[in-house]
Amino acid sequence: MGAHFITGTGTDIGKTWLSCALLRHWRAEGRRVAACKPLLSGFDPLLPLASDAGQLLAAQGREASPVELDAIAPWRFAAPLSPDMAAALEGCRVDFDELVAFTRRIASADFSPLLVEGVGGVMAPLDDKHTVRDWIAASGLPSVLVAGSYLGSLSHTLTAYEALVKVGAGVTAIVVNETPDSSVGLDATLESLSHHVAGIPLVAIARDKPEAGIVQLARLAMS
C-alpha cells in the first residue's frame, strides 16, 4: 500500500499543497517517497519552480531541472486550460494509453509512499473520450478526493465522489481543505458529507492548524 492518486472536485482546490505536505511529513519520518504529476497545463518553462511539478520536486528534495521535470511530468502544456484544450493549442493531443502506461510504471516503482497527482477535477477532459476519472480507474490506484468548504462544495464533492464510485475507483479518503473566508463552516461541511459517504474517512484540513489533518491522512494512506 501507499500509492495513491490525488484528485479533486475542481482546479485550485489544494491538490499540490496537500501532496507536498504529505511528502514532507513522510520524509520527516524517514520514508523513501516519490510523487509525479504526469499531465500539467499552465506550465511556464521560465518558472519551473512555480509549477505544480516544480513544487512536488522540491517537496521530494529534488531540483526542478529539465531532466527531473521530464521524469515526473512528461506532458506539459503552456495554456492554463483543460488538458484537451491546452494540447489542441499546441497541435497535439494527450495519448490516453501512454498516460495510463506511464502512471502504472511509476506506481510499480520501489517507493512507498507514492503519489500521482491528477490535473483539474475528477471530470476534467483529457481528450475527446476520456476524463481524469477514466485515468484514475485505468491506473488501478485508490484515490484521495480533495474538496473545499465553500458554499456549493457539498454538491461538487458528492458529484465527484459518485463519479468515481460509478467506475469502481476506490476512494481512500475525502479531504476537506478549509476554504478561506467561507460562509460555511468546516465542521458543518464534514457533518453533512458524513451522511452521504458512509464508510469513507473524512479528513479536515483546518486553515490555521493543518498538521492534524495531514498526520491523519498520512496514516490512512499507509494503512
Residue frames as a rotation matrix with the C-alpha (Angstrom) as fourth column:
MET 1
0.578 0.816 0.000 0.00
0.816 -0.578 0.000 0.00
0.000 0.000 -1.000 0.00
GLY 2
0.011 -0.568 -0.823 0.98
0.509 -0.705 0.494 3.63
-0.861 -0.424 0.281 -0.05
ALA 3
-0.935 -0.257 0.246 0.42
0.334 -0.400 0.853 4.52
-0.121 0.880 0.460 -3.72
HIS 4
-0.020 0.965 -0.260 -2.45
0.677 -0.178 -0.714 6.93
-0.736 -0.191 -0.650 -4.28
PHE 5
-0.454 0.049 0.890 -3.94
0.759 -0.502 0.415 9.14
0.467 0.863 0.191 -6.97
ILE 6
-0.549 0.231 -0.804 -4.60
0.496 -0.684 -0.535 12.67
-0.673 -0.692 0.261 -5.67
THR 7
-0.539 0.464 0.703 -7.64
0.667 -0.274 0.693 14.15
0.514 0.842 -0.162 -7.38
GLY 8
-0.889 0.190 -0.416 -10.07
0.172 -0.703 -0.690 16.93
-0.424 -0.685 0.593 -6.61
THR 9
0.080 0.995 0.067 -13.52
0.684 -0.006 -0.729 18.38
-0.725 0.104 -0.681 -7.12
GLY 10
0.942 0.180 0.284 -12.01
0.333 -0.618 -0.712 21.06
0.048 0.765 -0.642 -9.36
THR 11
0.126 -0.940 0.318 -8.95
0.619 -0.175 -0.765 23.14
0.775 0.294 0.560 -10.06
ASP 12
-0.452 -0.445 0.773 -7.17
-0.241 -0.773 -0.586 25.22
0.859 -0.451 0.242 -7.41
ILE 13
0.661 0.750 0.001 -8.64
-0.266 0.233 0.935 23.10
0.701 -0.619 0.354 -4.63
GLY 14
0.446 -0.580 0.682 -5.30
-0.887 -0.187 0.422 22.30
-0.117 -0.793 -0.598 -2.97
LYS 15
0.992 -0.052 -0.115 -4.11
0.025 0.975 -0.221 19.05
0.123 0.217 0.968 -4.57
THR 16
0.301 -0.953 0.044 -0.49
0.215 0.022 -0.976 20.17
0.929 0.303 0.211 -4.92
TRP 17
-0.057 -0.278 0.959 -0.37
-0.807 -0.553 -0.208 21.80
0.588 -0.785 -0.193 -1.49
LEU 18
0.700 0.407 0.587 -1.71
-0.686 0.610 0.397 18.61
-0.197 -0.680 0.706 0.09
SER 19
0.891 -0.402 -0.210 0.64
0.239 0.810 -0.535 16.36
0.385 0.427 0.818 -1.87
CYS 20
0.032 -0.931 0.364 3.66
-0.095 -0.365 -0.926 18.44
0.995 -0.005 -0.100 -0.85
ALA 21
0.120 0.086 0.989 2.56
-0.956 -0.260 0.139 18.47
0.269 -0.962 0.051 2.80
LEU 22
0.940 0.253 0.229 2.26
-0.303 0.926 0.223 14.68
-0.156 -0.279 0.948 2.78
LEU 23
0.638 -0.759 -0.133 5.65
0.304 0.407 -0.861 14.25
0.708 0.509 0.491 1.12
ARG 24
-0.130 -0.703 0.700 7.37
-0.490 -0.568 -0.661 16.46
0.862 -0.429 -0.271 3.68
HIS 25
0.439 0.366 0.821 5.64
-0.898 0.213 0.385 14.65
-0.034 -0.906 0.422 6.53
TRP 26
1.000 -0.022 0.010 6.72
0.023 0.996 -0.085 11.23
-0.008 0.085 0.996 5.26
ARG 27
0.350 -0.933 0.081 10.27
0.153 -0.028 -0.988 12.39
0.924 0.358 0.133 4.57
ALA 28
-0.017 -0.309 0.951 10.48
-0.842 -0.508 -0.180 13.66
0.539 -0.804 -0.252 8.15
GLU 29
0.709 0.322 0.627 9.58
-0.619 0.709 0.337 10.12
-0.337 -0.627 0.702 9.22
GLY 30
-0.279 -0.938 0.204 12.48
-0.608 0.337 0.719 8.81
-0.743 0.076 -0.665 7.16
ARG 31
0.378 0.505 0.776 10.40
0.278 0.738 -0.615 7.27
-0.883 0.448 0.139 4.39
ARG 32
-0.791 -0.607 0.075 11.57
0.182 -0.117 0.976 6.97
-0.583 0.786 0.203 0.79
VAL 33
0.148 0.967 -0.205 8.89
0.187 -0.231 -0.955 8.93
-0.971 0.103 -0.215 -1.06
ALA 34
-0.887 -0.322 0.330 8.05
0.395 -0.163 0.904 9.68
-0.238 0.933 0.272 -4.67
ALA 35
0.127 0.943 -0.308 5.47
0.310 -0.333 -0.891 11.79
-0.942 0.018 -0.335 -6.47
CYS 36
-0.852 -0.351 0.388 4.64
0.470 -0.188 0.863 12.76
-0.230 0.917 0.325 -10.00
LYS 37
0.097 0.861 -0.499 2.24
-0.116 -0.488 -0.865 14.93
-0.989 0.141 0.053 -11.94
PRO 38
-0.335 -0.375 0.865 2.28
0.667 0.554 0.498 13.27
-0.666 0.743 0.064 -15.35
LEU 39
-0.114 0.431 0.895 -0.03
0.896 -0.344 0.280 15.81
0.428 0.834 -0.347 -17.01
LEU 40
-0.205 -0.108 -0.973 0.36
0.698 -0.713 -0.068 19.53
-0.687 -0.693 0.221 -16.42
SER 41
0.206 0.272 0.940 -1.19
0.842 -0.538 -0.029 22.60
0.498 0.798 -0.340 -18.03
GLY 42
0.966 0.113 0.233 -0.35
0.018 -0.927 0.375 26.23
0.258 -0.358 -0.897 -17.37
PHE 43
0.534 -0.833 -0.144 3.38
0.709 0.349 0.613 25.43
-0.460 -0.429 0.777 -17.36
ASP 44
0.934 -0.352 -0.053 5.89
-0.341 -0.842 -0.419 28.28
0.103 0.409 -0.907 -17.81
PRO 45
0.660 -0.718 -0.221 9.35
0.626 0.688 -0.367 26.89
0.416 0.104 0.904 -18.66
LEU 46
-0.105 -0.702 0.704 10.91
0.016 -0.709 -0.705 30.10
0.994 -0.063 0.085 -17.35
LEU 47
-0.220 0.111 0.969 9.40
-0.932 -0.317 -0.175 29.49
0.288 -0.942 0.174 -13.91
PRO 48
-0.206 0.139 -0.969 9.68
-0.162 0.971 0.174 25.74
0.965 0.193 -0.178 -13.34
LEU 49
-0.922 -0.204 -0.330 9.76
0.269 0.274 -0.923 26.00
0.279 -0.940 -0.198 -9.55
ALA 50
-0.707 0.706 0.054 6.42
-0.640 -0.605 -0.475 27.80
-0.302 -0.370 0.879 -9.55
SER 51
-0.211 0.639 -0.740 4.71
-0.692 0.437 0.575 24.92
0.691 0.633 0.350 -11.36
ASP 52
0.722 0.539 0.434 2.92
-0.692 0.538 0.482 22.08
0.026 -0.648 0.761 -9.62
ALA 53
0.816 -0.466 -0.342 5.62
0.316 0.855 -0.412 19.69
0.485 0.228 0.845 -10.80
GLY 54
-0.112 -0.893 0.436 8.34
-0.048 -0.434 -0.900 22.02
0.993 -0.122 0.005 -9.51
GLN 55
0.061 0.221 0.973 6.70
-0.940 -0.316 0.131 22.14
0.337 -0.922 0.189 -6.10
LEU 56
0.956 0.293 0.034 6.41
-0.291 0.917 0.272 18.35
0.048 -0.270 0.962 -5.98
LEU 57
0.442 -0.872 -0.209 10.09
0.386 0.395 -0.833 18.02
0.810 0.288 0.512 -6.84
ALA 58
-0.244 -0.525 0.816 11.05
-0.495 -0.656 -0.570 20.50
0.834 -0.542 -0.099 -4.11
ALA 59
0.451 0.515 0.729 8.98
-0.889 0.180 0.422 18.56
0.086 -0.838 0.539 -1.58
GLN 60
0.982 -0.152 -0.109 10.96
0.148 0.988 -0.048 15.45
0.114 0.031 0.993 -2.55
GLY 61
0.494 -0.847 -0.195 14.27
-0.079 -0.267 0.960 17.27
-0.866 -0.459 -0.199 -2.19
ARG 62
-0.041 -0.443 0.895 14.88
0.885 0.399 0.239 17.22
-0.463 0.803 0.376 -5.95
GLU 63
-0.659 -0.286 -0.696 15.76
-0.009 -0.922 0.388 20.03
-0.752 0.262 0.605 -8.35
ALA 64
0.494 0.869 0.037 13.32
0.127 -0.030 -0.991 21.30
-0.860 0.495 -0.125 -10.97
SER 65
-0.546 -0.752 -0.370 15.73
-0.391 -0.162 0.906 20.59
-0.741 0.639 -0.206 -13.81
PRO 66
-0.053 0.527 -0.848 14.54
-0.997 0.013 0.071 19.66
0.048 0.850 0.525 -17.32
VAL 67
-0.646 -0.253 -0.720 15.55
-0.314 0.948 -0.052 16.05
0.696 0.192 -0.692 -16.72
GLU 68
-0.952 0.296 -0.072 13.66
0.180 0.355 -0.917 15.85
-0.246 -0.887 -0.391 -13.43
LEU 69
-0.329 0.869 -0.368 10.61
-0.681 -0.489 -0.546 17.57
-0.654 0.071 0.753 -14.90
ASP 70
-0.218 0.205 -0.954 10.58
-0.859 0.423 0.288 15.10
0.462 0.883 0.084 -17.79
ALA 71
-0.885 -0.223 -0.408 10.75
-0.047 0.916 -0.398 12.27
0.463 -0.333 -0.821 -15.26
ILE 72
-0.770 0.593 -0.236 7.66
0.449 0.241 -0.860 13.27
-0.454 -0.768 -0.452 -13.27
ALA 73
0.187 0.856 -0.482 5.67
0.057 -0.500 -0.864 15.49
-0.981 0.135 -0.142 -15.68
PRO 74
-0.637 -0.573 0.515 6.29
0.481 0.226 0.847 14.43
-0.602 0.788 0.132 -19.29
TRP 75
-0.136 0.653 0.746 3.07
0.906 -0.222 0.360 16.02
0.400 0.724 -0.561 -20.62
ARG 76
-0.314 -0.050 -0.948 3.44
0.614 -0.773 -0.163 19.77
-0.724 -0.633 0.273 -20.04
PHE 77
-0.025 0.411 0.911 1.35
0.924 -0.339 0.178 22.41
0.382 0.846 -0.371 -21.81
ALA 78
-0.865 -0.472 0.171 1.55
0.405 -0.857 -0.319 26.19
0.298 -0.207 0.932 -21.63
ALA 79
-0.405 0.772 0.489 -2.10
-0.357 -0.626 0.693 27.23
0.842 0.106 0.529 -21.61
PRO 80
-0.947 0.114 0.300 -3.88
-0.271 0.215 -0.938 27.12
-0.171 -0.970 -0.173 -18.21
LEU 81
-0.066 0.931 -0.358 -6.79
-0.981 0.005 0.196 25.16
0.184 0.364 0.913 -19.66
SER 82
0.649 0.306 0.696 -8.18
-0.428 0.904 0.003 21.64
-0.628 -0.300 0.718 -19.51
PRO 83
-0.236 -0.884 0.404 -5.67
-0.081 0.432 0.898 19.16
-0.968 0.179 -0.173 -20.98
ASP 84
0.093 0.304 0.948 -7.66
0.874 0.432 -0.224 18.58
-0.478 0.849 -0.225 -24.17
MET 85
0.952 0.295 0.078 -7.83
0.300 -0.852 -0.429 22.32
-0.060 0.432 -0.900 -24.87
ALA 86
0.540 -0.815 -0.211 -4.23
-0.486 -0.507 0.712 23.03
-0.687 -0.282 -0.670 -23.86
ALA 87
-0.240 -0.629 0.739 -2.91
0.282 0.684 0.673 20.21
-0.929 0.370 0.013 -26.04
ALA 88
0.434 0.502 0.748 -5.02
0.852 0.042 -0.523 21.30
-0.294 0.864 -0.409 -29.02
LEU 89
0.944 -0.094 -0.318 -3.49
-0.131 -0.987 -0.095 24.78
-0.304 0.132 -0.943 -28.89
GLU 90
0.027 -0.999 -0.039 -0.09
-0.675 -0.047 0.736 23.16
-0.737 0.007 -0.675 -29.36
GLY 91
0.137 0.116 -0.984 -1.28
-0.969 0.222 -0.109 21.00
0.206 0.968 0.142 -32.25
CYS 92
-0.764 -0.398 -0.508 -1.26
-0.297 0.916 -0.271 17.73
0.573 -0.056 -0.818 -30.36
ARG 93
0.427 0.900 0.084 -3.37
-0.570 0.196 0.798 15.54
0.702 -0.389 0.597 -28.10
VAL 94
-0.187 -0.408 0.894 -2.94
-0.943 0.330 -0.046 13.58
-0.276 -0.851 -0.447 -24.90
ASP 95
-0.258 0.040 -0.965 -2.35
-0.472 0.867 0.162 9.92
0.843 0.498 -0.205 -25.69
PHE 96
0.461 0.563 0.686 -4.52
-0.855 0.074 0.514 8.27
0.238 -0.823 0.515 -23.04
ASP 97
0.934 -0.106 -0.342 -2.97
0.129 0.991 0.043 4.81
0.334 -0.084 0.939 -23.35
GLU 98
-0.010 -0.999 0.050 0.55
0.395 -0.050 -0.917 6.22
0.919 0.011 0.395 -22.98
LEU 99
-0.162 0.031 0.986 -0.57
-0.695 -0.713 -0.092 8.31
0.701 -0.700 0.137 -19.99
VAL 100
0.799 0.517 0.306 -2.00
-0.587 0.564 0.580 5.24
0.127 -0.644 0.755 -18.26
ALA 101
0.714 -0.591 -0.374 1.07
0.432 0.793 -0.428 3.15
0.550 0.144 0.822 -19.07
PHE 102
-0.242 -0.807 0.539 3.35
-0.032 -0.548 -0.836 5.85
0.970 -0.220 0.107 -17.65
THR 103
0.129 0.389 0.912 1.25
-0.892 -0.356 0.278 6.05
0.433 -0.850 0.301 -14.48
ARG 104
0.965 0.251 -0.077 1.32
-0.206 0.905 0.372 2.29
0.163 -0.344 0.925 -13.99
ARG 105
0.315 -0.926 -0.210 5.11
0.469 0.344 -0.814 2.22
0.825 0.158 0.542 -14.43
ILE 106
-0.332 -0.401 0.854 5.55
-0.454 -0.726 -0.517 4.93
0.827 -0.559 0.059 -11.83
ALA 107
0.430 0.636 0.641 3.17
-0.869 0.097 0.486 3.15
0.246 -0.766 0.594 -9.45
SER 108
0.938 -0.087 -0.335 5.12
0.103 0.994 0.030 -0.09
0.331 -0.062 0.942 -9.77
ALA 109
0.090 -0.966 0.243 8.40
-0.201 -0.257 -0.945 1.55
0.975 0.036 -0.217 -8.73
ASP 110
-0.011 -0.212 -0.977 10.05
0.791 0.596 -0.138 0.70
0.612 -0.775 0.161 -5.44
PHE 111
-0.844 -0.155 0.514 8.70
-0.142 -0.859 -0.492 3.66
0.518 -0.488 0.703 -3.46
SER 112
0.129 0.909 -0.396 6.25
0.637 0.230 0.736 3.72
0.760 -0.347 -0.549 -0.59
PRO 113
0.222 0.972 0.077 4.50
0.434 -0.028 -0.901 6.03
-0.873 0.233 -0.428 -0.25
LEU 114
-0.859 -0.384 0.338 3.98
0.460 -0.288 0.840 7.27
-0.225 0.877 0.424 -3.79
LEU 115
0.010 0.867 -0.498 1.60
0.214 -0.489 -0.846 9.96
-0.977 -0.098 -0.191 -5.03
VAL 116
-0.685 -0.053 0.727 0.27
0.728 -0.102 0.678 10.56
0.038 0.993 0.109 -8.52
GLU 117
-0.430 0.534 -0.728 -1.33
0.125 -0.764 -0.633 13.99
-0.894 -0.363 0.262 -8.74
GLY 118
-0.006 0.545 0.838 -4.04
0.962 0.232 -0.144 14.50
-0.273 0.806 -0.526 -11.32
VAL 119
-0.957 -0.242 0.158 -4.99
0.284 -0.887 0.364 17.62
0.052 0.393 0.918 -13.21
GLY 120
-0.559 0.788 0.258 -8.06
-0.573 -0.592 0.566 19.77
0.599 0.169 0.783 -12.57
GLY 121
-0.143 0.622 0.770 -11.10
-0.914 0.216 -0.344 17.92
-0.380 -0.753 0.537 -11.22
VAL 122
-0.312 0.057 0.948 -12.38
-0.102 0.990 -0.093 14.37
-0.944 -0.126 -0.304 -11.48
MET 123
0.420 0.605 0.677 -14.25
0.612 0.362 -0.703 15.01
-0.670 0.709 -0.219 -14.72
ALA 124
0.208 -0.441 -0.873 -11.70
-0.542 -0.795 0.272 17.26
-0.814 0.417 -0.404 -16.45
PRO 125
0.976 0.212 0.050 -11.44
-0.072 0.531 -0.844 16.18
-0.205 0.820 0.534 -20.12
LEU 126
0.066 -0.984 0.167 -8.17
-0.003 0.167 0.986 14.64
-0.998 -0.066 0.008 -21.26
ASP 127
-0.971 -0.234 -0.041 -9.18
-0.042 -0.003 0.999 14.10
-0.233 0.972 -0.007 -24.87
ASP 128
-0.538 0.810 -0.232 -12.38
-0.711 -0.288 0.642 13.56
0.454 0.510 0.731 -26.86
LYS 129
0.161 0.617 -0.770 -13.26
-0.149 0.787 0.599 10.37
0.976 0.018 0.218 -24.99
HIS 130
0.048 -0.274 -0.960 -11.53
0.797 0.590 -0.128 10.31
0.602 -0.759 0.247 -21.62
THR 131
0.654 0.130 0.745 -11.62
-0.323 -0.843 0.431 12.29
0.684 -0.522 -0.509 -18.39
VAL 132
-0.361 -0.782 0.508 -9.45
-0.811 -0.006 -0.585 12.24
0.460 -0.623 -0.633 -15.27
ARG 133
0.283 0.554 0.783 -11.92
-0.838 0.540 -0.079 9.73
-0.466 -0.634 0.617 -13.83
ASP 134
0.962 0.060 -0.266 -11.06
-0.211 0.781 -0.588 7.28
0.172 0.622 0.764 -16.62
TRP 135
0.120 -0.993 -0.009 -7.37
-0.444 -0.045 -0.895 7.83
0.888 0.112 -0.446 -15.94
ILE 136
-0.260 -0.163 0.952 -7.83
-0.965 0.072 -0.252 7.02
-0.027 -0.984 -0.176 -12.24
ALA 137
0.650 0.610 0.452 -9.84
-0.594 0.780 -0.199 3.89
-0.474 -0.139 0.869 -12.97
ALA 138
0.875 -0.330 -0.354 -7.36
-0.127 0.549 -0.826 2.66
0.467 0.768 0.438 -15.58
SER 139
-0.029 -0.947 0.319 -4.40
-0.715 -0.204 -0.669 3.28
0.699 -0.247 -0.671 -13.29
GLY 140
0.247 0.218 -0.944 -5.80
0.327 0.898 0.293 0.90
0.912 -0.382 0.151 -10.70
LEU 141
-0.794 -0.601 -0.087 -4.78
0.319 -0.291 -0.902 3.26
0.517 -0.744 0.423 -7.90
PRO 142
0.148 0.796 -0.587 -7.01
0.989 -0.122 0.084 4.21
-0.004 -0.593 -0.805 -4.98
SER 143
-0.154 -0.144 0.977 -7.74
0.450 -0.891 -0.060 7.91
0.880 0.430 0.203 -4.86
VAL 144
-0.461 0.101 -0.882 -7.79
0.771 -0.446 -0.454 10.74
-0.439 -0.889 0.127 -2.36
LEU 145
0.066 0.607 0.792 -10.52
0.828 -0.476 0.296 13.23
0.557 0.636 -0.534 -3.22
VAL 146
-0.755 -0.399 -0.521 -9.70
0.617 -0.700 -0.360 16.81
-0.221 -0.593 0.774 -2.25
ALA 147
0.156 0.882 0.444 -12.61
0.828 -0.362 0.428 19.19
0.538 0.301 -0.788 -1.71
GLY 148
-0.785 -0.340 0.517 -13.26
0.058 -0.872 -0.485 22.60
0.616 -0.351 0.705 -0.17
SER 149
-0.535 0.622 -0.572 -15.67
0.803 0.162 -0.574 24.03
-0.264 -0.766 -0.585 2.39
TYR 150
-0.961 0.175 -0.214 -17.07
-0.231 -0.933 0.274 26.85
-0.152 0.313 0.937 0.23
LEU 151
-0.083 0.995 0.056 -20.77
-0.422 0.016 -0.906 27.28
-0.903 -0.099 0.419 -0.44
GLY 152
0.606 0.336 -0.721 -21.62
-0.795 0.221 -0.565 24.72
-0.030 0.916 0.401 -3.13
SER 153
-0.429 -0.891 -0.148 -18.80
-0.887 0.446 -0.119 22.34
0.172 0.081 -0.982 -2.24
LEU 154
-0.311 0.362 0.879 -21.17
-0.448 0.759 -0.472 19.70
-0.838 -0.540 -0.073 -0.90
SER 155
0.769 0.639 -0.018 -22.77
-0.279 0.310 -0.909 19.20
-0.575 0.704 0.416 -4.30
HIS 156
0.456 -0.680 -0.574 -19.41
-0.822 -0.075 -0.565 19.30
0.341 0.729 -0.593 -6.08
THR 157
-0.498 -0.715 0.491 -17.89
-0.857 0.493 -0.151 16.81
-0.135 -0.496 -0.858 -3.65
LEU 158
-0.072 0.557 0.828 -20.74
-0.277 0.786 -0.553 14.32
-0.958 -0.269 0.097 -3.75
THR 159
0.854 0.341 -0.393 -20.93
-0.440 0.070 -0.895 14.54
-0.278 0.937 0.210 -7.54
ALA 160
0.092 -0.916 -0.389 -17.20
-0.914 0.078 -0.399 13.85
0.396 0.392 -0.830 -7.85
TYR 161
-0.541 -0.260 0.800 -17.44
-0.686 0.686 -0.241 11.01
-0.487 -0.679 -0.549 -5.34
GLU 162
0.390 0.779 0.491 -20.35
-0.225 0.598 -0.769 9.37
-0.893 0.190 0.409 -7.17
ALA 163
0.726 -0.186 -0.662 -18.47
-0.680 -0.060 -0.730 9.73
0.096 0.981 -0.170 -10.47
LEU 164
-0.375 -0.927 0.003 -15.53
-0.902 0.364 -0.232 7.79
0.214 -0.089 -0.973 -9.01
VAL 165
-0.393 0.302 0.868 -17.73
-0.460 0.753 -0.470 5.12
-0.796 -0.584 -0.158 -7.45
LYS 166
0.614 0.750 -0.244 -19.56
-0.555 0.191 -0.810 4.60
-0.561 0.633 0.534 -10.74
VAL 167
0.570 -0.469 -0.675 -16.39
-0.607 0.314 -0.731 3.37
0.555 0.825 -0.106 -12.46
GLY 168
0.878 -0.138 -0.459 -15.17
0.335 0.862 0.381 1.34
0.343 -0.488 0.803 -9.50
ALA 169
-0.055 -0.917 0.395 -12.41
0.049 -0.398 -0.916 3.75
0.997 -0.031 0.067 -8.50
GLY 170
0.209 0.087 -0.974 -11.53
0.908 0.352 0.227 3.26
0.363 -0.932 -0.005 -4.84
VAL 171
0.312 -0.073 0.947 -11.63
-0.183 -0.983 -0.016 6.29
0.932 -0.168 -0.320 -2.55
THR 172
-0.334 -0.548 -0.767 -9.33
0.668 0.436 -0.603 6.07
0.665 -0.713 0.220 0.47
ALA 173
-0.317 0.224 -0.922 -10.44
0.781 -0.489 -0.387 9.38
-0.538 -0.843 -0.020 1.95
ILE 174
0.392 0.392 0.832 -12.20
0.690 -0.724 0.016 12.64
0.608 0.568 -0.555 1.20
VAL 175
-0.475 -0.647 -0.596 -10.14
0.868 -0.457 -0.194 15.61
-0.147 -0.610 0.779 2.34
VAL 176
0.673 0.675 0.303 -11.97
0.690 -0.720 0.075 18.84
0.268 0.159 -0.950 3.09
ASN 177
-0.487 -0.874 0.005 -9.45
0.857 -0.479 -0.190 21.64
0.168 -0.088 0.982 2.69
GLU 178
0.121 0.645 -0.754 -10.91
0.776 -0.535 -0.333 24.62
-0.619 -0.545 -0.566 4.57
THR 179
0.041 0.003 0.999 -11.81
0.852 -0.523 -0.033 27.45
0.522 0.853 -0.024 2.21
PRO 180
-0.828 -0.400 -0.392 -10.68
0.552 -0.703 -0.448 30.89
-0.097 -0.588 0.803 3.46
ASP 181
-0.851 0.465 -0.245 -13.49
-0.393 -0.873 -0.290 33.30
-0.349 -0.150 0.925 4.42
SER 182
-0.751 0.620 -0.228 -16.20
0.193 0.536 0.822 30.76
0.632 0.573 -0.522 3.58
SER 183
-0.304 0.753 0.584 -19.73
-0.866 -0.474 0.160 31.32
0.397 -0.457 0.796 4.82
VAL 184
0.743 0.504 -0.440 -19.90
-0.335 0.850 0.408 27.58
0.579 -0.156 0.800 5.51
GLY 185
0.392 -0.593 0.703 -18.07
-0.875 -0.006 0.484 26.11
-0.283 -0.805 -0.521 8.49
LEU 186
-0.456 -0.673 -0.583 -15.55
-0.777 0.620 -0.109 23.31
0.435 0.403 -0.805 8.13
ASP 187
-0.903 0.129 0.410 -17.24
-0.197 0.724 -0.661 21.17
-0.382 -0.678 -0.629 10.78
ALA 188
0.064 0.995 -0.078 -20.66
-0.484 -0.038 -0.874 21.71
-0.873 0.094 0.479 9.22
THR 189
0.170 -0.093 -0.981 -19.30
-0.974 0.136 -0.182 20.60
0.150 0.986 -0.068 5.85
LEU 190
-0.810 -0.546 -0.215 -17.88
-0.491 0.832 -0.260 17.41
0.321 -0.105 -0.941 7.35
GLU 191
-0.641 0.635 0.430 -21.11
-0.236 0.371 -0.898 16.68
-0.730 -0.678 -0.088 9.22
SER 192
0.331 0.816 -0.474 -23.23
-0.732 -0.094 -0.674 16.99
-0.595 0.570 0.566 6.10
LEU 193
-0.064 -0.439 -0.896 -20.88
-0.907 0.400 -0.132 14.88
0.416 0.805 -0.424 3.99
SER 194
-0.838 -0.375 0.396 -20.76
-0.529 0.737 -0.422 12.13
-0.134 -0.563 -0.816 6.62
HIS 195
-0.085 0.905 0.418 -24.42
-0.403 0.352 -0.845 11.28
-0.911 -0.240 0.335 5.97
HIS 196
0.761 0.441 -0.476 -23.78
-0.559 0.073 -0.826 10.62
-0.329 0.895 0.302 2.27
VAL 197
0.241 -0.760 -0.604 -20.39
-0.656 0.331 -0.678 8.85
0.715 0.559 -0.419 2.13
ALA 198
0.775 0.152 0.613 -20.78
-0.605 0.460 0.650 6.15
-0.183 -0.875 0.448 4.74
GLY 199
0.818 -0.491 0.298 -17.58
0.427 0.867 0.256 4.21
-0.385 -0.082 0.919 5.33
ILE 200
0.348 -0.718 0.603 -15.30
0.642 -0.286 -0.711 6.76
0.683 0.635 0.361 3.65
PRO 201
-0.011 -0.413 -0.911 -12.95
0.939 -0.317 0.133 8.54
-0.344 -0.854 0.391 6.08
LEU 202
0.742 0.229 0.630 -13.31
0.426 -0.886 -0.180 12.33
0.517 0.402 -0.755 6.11
VAL 203
-0.097 -0.871 -0.482 -10.20
0.992 -0.123 0.022 14.36
-0.079 -0.477 0.876 6.82
ALA 204
0.909 0.418 0.005 -10.39
0.418 -0.909 0.004 18.01
0.007 -0.002 -1.000 7.83
ILE 205
-0.236 -0.959 0.156 -7.56
0.935 -0.267 -0.232 20.37
0.264 0.091 0.960 6.93
ALA 206
0.689 0.481 -0.542 -8.05
0.654 -0.735 0.180 23.44
-0.312 -0.478 -0.821 9.11
ARG 207
0.702 -0.380 0.602 -6.53
0.286 -0.624 -0.727 26.59
0.653 0.682 -0.330 7.66
ASP 208
0.548 -0.476 0.688 -4.88
-0.723 -0.684 0.103 27.68
0.422 -0.554 -0.718 10.93
LYS 209
-0.102 -0.570 0.815 -3.82
-0.813 0.520 0.263 24.21
-0.574 -0.636 -0.516 12.12
PRO 210
0.462 0.340 -0.819 -3.43
-0.844 0.451 -0.290 21.81
0.271 0.825 0.495 9.18
GLU 211
-0.509 -0.860 -0.018 -0.97
-0.826 0.495 -0.270 19.45
0.242 -0.122 -0.963 10.88
ALA 212
-0.406 0.388 0.827 -3.53
-0.489 0.673 -0.555 17.17
-0.772 -0.630 -0.083 12.50
GLY 213
0.684 0.716 -0.136 -5.28
-0.459 0.278 -0.844 16.53
-0.566 0.640 0.519 9.20
ILE 214
0.292 -0.672 -0.680 -2.00
-0.863 0.122 -0.491 15.84
0.413 0.730 -0.544 7.41
VAL 215
-0.689 -0.550 0.473 -1.00
-0.715 0.622 -0.318 13.31
-0.119 -0.557 -0.822 10.05
GLN 216
0.011 0.798 0.603 -4.40
-0.398 0.556 -0.729 11.60
-0.917 -0.232 0.324 9.83
LEU 217
0.811 0.322 -0.488 -4.28
-0.551 0.144 -0.822 11.37
-0.195 0.936 0.294 6.05
ALA 218
-0.088 -0.934 -0.345 -0.67
-0.933 0.199 -0.299 10.18
0.348 0.296 -0.890 6.04
ARG 219
-0.660 -0.114 0.743 -1.65
-0.536 0.764 -0.359 7.27
-0.527 -0.635 -0.566 8.29
LEU 220
0.408 0.882 0.236 -4.73
-0.334 0.385 -0.860 6.41
-0.850 0.272 0.452 6.24
ALA 221
0.652 -0.164 -0.740 -2.70
-0.754 -0.040 -0.656 6.36
0.078 0.986 -0.150 3.03
MET 222
-0.398 -0.897 -0.193 -0.18
-0.826 0.442 -0.349 3.95
0.398 0.021 -0.917 4.54
SER 223
-0.315 0.332 0.889 -2.70
-0.673 0.583 -0.456 1.58
-0.669 -0.742 0.039 6.14
